[in-house]
Amino acid sequence: MKQNPTERRPGILTVRPPDRQSRAPLSSARACLVVAILARSLDIPAVAGIEPRALDLANGTQVILDGGTGRMRIDPDPAEVDIILTLKHKLAEKKEADLARAHEPATTTDGHRVEVVANIGGLDDAKQSIPLGGEGVGLLRSEFLYLERQTAPTEDEQVQIYSDIATALDGRPMIIRTLDVGGDKPLPYLPMPREENPFLGIRGVRIGLEKPEILRTQVRAILRAGIGRKLRMMFPMIATIDEIRSVKGLVMEERAKVPRR
């Protein structure tokens, strides 16, 4: 998400992924759910709900942003800086130790094995999940293929991307969620009516069934990419048994069109 440098508004996070020294103070708590997930994935400390005046601090002002306690301290004294640097060093040591054990089985104290899979939004996320101990992908949010473009991705384009991600996972399983859009995040090539509550209206699988060509193309792409791989499909926002029957019928129709090699 990019911010106009001349316009600073509460709830806007400017992210520069290559710069791990970035910090993300957020002055609007309502905007924080998605931003918190994004900041966490980039290993950026983030604090929510701070006073808007924090956005008006002069350049060069020294602050301590503590994502653990949810506090931002302005102009800390040298003693506070020493304490936070010591804590930072200890956290880095713990992270290194955790990474060394990342591929050990995740087991509860009473002996139950727990599968650890990633929630990803693209190829880079898949690559990053493996050294962190990921045993596969529990959710690939396929919307990244459809957003910020004027036409829907082609079947071949999708096959290539799904195949690249599956290759990066090196035989690990992956669940691909089909396109989940609605009135809250419309697409220019898929017009949708504005709804008072788009989360309960025509969105997710209902859009796919109402305007099926995009869903059919995606299903064929997943089926093609899944040949010889551990790929599964997830259909978002299912509300009725009829929707399950309809989407299963659609999958069977498209499966008949995909050659098995």
DASULMO-V5482 format. One record per run of one state. SS is the DSSP state (@ for helix, = for strand, . for the rest). FROM is the first residue (numbers start at 1). LEN is the number of residues. Records with the same first field share a line. If there is no record, write none. Layout:
# DASULMO-V5482
SS->FROM-LEN / FROM-LEN
This chain:
# DASULMO-V5482
.->1-23 / 26-3 / 42-4 / 48-4 / 57-6 / 67-4 / 75-3 / 101-5 / 108-5 / 115-3 / 121-2 / 132-4 / 146-9 / 170-3 / 178-9 / 188-2 / 191-14 / 211-1 / 226-5 / 235-6 / 256-6
=->24-2 / 46-2 / 63-4 / 71-4 / 106-2 / 113-2 / 118-3 / 136-6 / 173-5 / 187-1 / 190-1 / 231-4
@->29-13 / 52-5 / 78-23 / 123-9 / 142-4 / 155-15 / 205-6 / 212-14 / 241-15
